[in-house]
């Protein structure tokens, strides 16, 4: 990666750390709990100190031996999904570290929590967009037909170059969508839809047109306040829990802010029709309300589904945990553990003891057992009952 791009990423990460730590991890107001237990900035230090960057890159910057952790498949969002990823790839990682003579370093619980916060942060944010691709999006989906780039016109999107955070774009697009829909009907245009990272590329393009303008930043929101807004603004009427449009159950839920902004835009026509059908008033959102709402929507995606102890017992036996972790086994007796297991503590325990576990399993001619996120959640529920 060229040095200028490296500096762009470092600045982008630094600004993001300031916003993300304050909004989603630190309580935003007295009595409010953040939904992530670690600190992003400290997690970045762990990522570097423990030599994770020797094999893994972030958006192309770093080692090339392992996958780019800024571009993981979208299924890796929750703590159990990340913990399962570490579990399944542990032997490969430890083997590569030995070959490359990278010193193996254990982690304490705080370090692992901080690392998880960092890994979630880089998924919640996104790689800085590509202005060249953004120009192509601007032209191909028809933005240019309503927003000519001419000085003095109120439709000139270069005025939006001051808005750095995609949340501000989502808020303005939400409030102006009805007017834009009328204009598109007059011009006999179809409703344009964004795919993948096209929204962040479009934002990067608009910013590039007016690079000298003073930027407006908006801190990420408070998920607790966002839940209140979700109900007060009527979102709950269509997206109630256990309903067909329950957002917590959507597997293809956007993994970044810009993707969420694009998804909201894509579904505006259907949402407006449903709002009118129900006789509801179209809600207007302020920038901070949108920030809080977005924080809430991402928080419900972060939490794992509840585990099942009975299934967890089956996992415990199927993965051959019983050979070492019952009374008088080679490993610790899990019935005597006093602290509750979480995906983060499981990842930390596995990372610290995994190499030795792998050796014991090799001697016993037992292959390393992989696990999926739901199996891990069920296993944790079983272990936390104290009945292995």
C-alpha positions, 0 to 999 in steps of 0.5 A: 500500500502506498504511504499516502493511503496508509496515512489516510487509514491511520487518520480514519482509524484515529478519528473513529476511535475517538467517536466509537469509544465514546459512543458505543463502549463508554456509557453515554450518560449516567446509568447507560451501559455500553454494549461492548466491554472493551476499548477500541484504542487499546484493542488496536494496541493489542493487535500490534503488541501481540503481533497480529499484524504480522499475518493480518492486515486491516484494509490492506495495511499489515501482514499478508499471511492471513485474511484481511480482518477489515474485510471478513465475511459479513457473518462475523459480527457477534462475539460468538462468531469471532470466538468461533473463528479464533477457535477454528483457525487456532491450529493454523495460526499457531503453526504459521507463527512457529514457521515465521518465528513470531513469538507466541504471546498469551492474552489476559481477559482485558486484552482479549476484550479490547481486541474484540472491541477493535475487531467489531469497530473495524466492521462497524466502520468501513474502509475509506471509500474510493472516489473514482468508483464513487464518480461512476456510481454518481453517474450510473444510478442517475444522481447527476440528473437531479444533482448537477455539479454547478456552483450556486445550485441548491441541488449541488451535492458538493455542499454535502462535502462537509458531512464526514459521517455516513450517518449524516447522509442517512439522516438527510436522505431520510428526511428528503426522500419523499421530495426526491421520490416526487422529482424522480416520478416527474423525470420518469426515473426508477428508484435508484438502489445502492449495492455493497460499498457504493454509498461510501464510494459516493460519499468519498467522491463528493468529499473529493470535489470540495476537499478544502471545506471545513468538515462536520463530524458527528459522534456515533449514537447511544444505543439506549436512546436509540431504542427509545427513538425506535419506539417513539418514531413508530419504527417498532410498528413494522419492525417489532420483535418476532415479526416478519420484519424483525431487524434482529433476525435479518441475516443480511443486515448491513455490516457498516454504517454506509451500507445501512444508509444505502439499505435504508435508501433502497427500501424508502418507497416500500417503507413510505407505502407501509407508513401511509397504509397504516395511517402513520405520520412520516417521522422526521429525524434529527442528525443525533436521533439518526445516530442513536437509532443506528447505534441501537440497530447495530447493538441488536446485531452484536448480541448472540442468540440465547444458548441451549444447555441440552444442545450444549451438552451434546456439543461437549460430547461431540467435540470430545471435550469430555476426554480431558475436561471431566473429573480426573481428566488431563485438563481442568475440571470445568465443573469447578470453575466459578466464573461464567464463560462468555465468548470473549473469555472462551476465546482468551482461554482457548488462545492461551491454552490452545497450543497445549490442547492441540499437542494433547489431542495430537498425542491422543490422535484426536483431530482438532474439532471445529465449531460453529457460532451457535454450537459455541453459544450452546456450549457456553450455556451448558458450561455456565450451568456447571454440569459438564 
